[in-house]
Amino acid sequence: MLDDTGCTQSMSRVGRCLDNAPMEGFGGILKCEMYYLNKFSTYTELEREVEEYTFWPDSPFLLFFSIMVHKGKAWGG
């Protein structure tokens, strides 16, 4: 699946999790801003809302991810 999308799996050393920090941070923001504030009756409904949140052009995710990527590069990530 990763090869099909052109992605490379990160295999950092144990205890060196800086490459995962942006995604962990995004997961926290997603839960606080979208998941905890809403009730979802089906998995499909949740999936649709997550897609709308993450792929909307003005999504807070895009700004957050951009900032975290630049910080990661500054940290040597």
C-alpha positions in Angstrom: 0.0 0.0 0.0 2.8 2.5 0.8 4.5 1.7 -2.5 1.3 2.4 -4.4 1.0 5.9 -2.9 4.7 6.7 -3.1 5.2 6.8 0.7 8.2 5.6 2.6 7.7 4.0 6.1 9.7 5.7 8.8 11.8 3.3 10.9 13.5 5.5 13.4 15.6 4.2 16.3 14.0 3.2 19.5 13.5 6.3 21.7 13.9 8.7 18.8 10.3 9.6 18.0 10.7 13.1 16.5 9.5 11.9 13.1 6.2 10.9 14.7 5.6 14.0 16.7 3.6 15.9 14.0 1.2 13.0 13.5 0.7 12.5 17.3 0.1 16.3 17.6 -2.4 16.2 14.8 -4.2 13.2 16.4 -4.6 15.3 19.6 -5.9 18.3 17.8 -8.3 16.2 15.7 -9.8 14.6 18.9 -10.1 17.9 20.7 -11.5 20.0 17.9 -13.7 17.5 16.1 -14.2 14.1 17.8 -14.9 15.1 21.4 -17.3 18.0 20.3 -19.6 15.7 18.2 -21.6 12.6 18.5 -21.3 10.1 15.7 -23.9 7.3 15.2 -21.9 5.3 12.6 -18.3 4.7 11.7 -19.1 6.0 8.2 -20.3 9.3 9.6 -17.1 9.7 11.7 -15.0 8.8 8.6 -16.8 11.4 6.5 -16.3 14.1 9.1 -12.6 13.3 9.5 -12.1 13.5 5.7 -13.9 16.9 5.7 -11.7 18.2 8.6 -8.4 17.0 7.1 -8.9 17.8 3.4 -10.7 21.2 3.6 -8.3 23.9 2.1 -8.7 26.1 5.2 -8.4 23.3 7.7 -6.4 24.0 10.9 -4.6 20.7 10.1 -2.8 22.3 7.1 -1.4 25.1 9.1 -0.5 22.9 12.0 1.2 20.3 9.8 3.1 23.0 7.9 4.5 24.4 11.2 5.4 20.9 12.6 7.2 19.9 9.3 9.3 23.0 9.5 10.0 22.5 13.2 10.9 18.8 12.4 13.5 20.0 9.8 14.9 22.5 12.3 15.3 19.6 14.8 17.1 17.5 12.3 14.1 15.4 11.3 
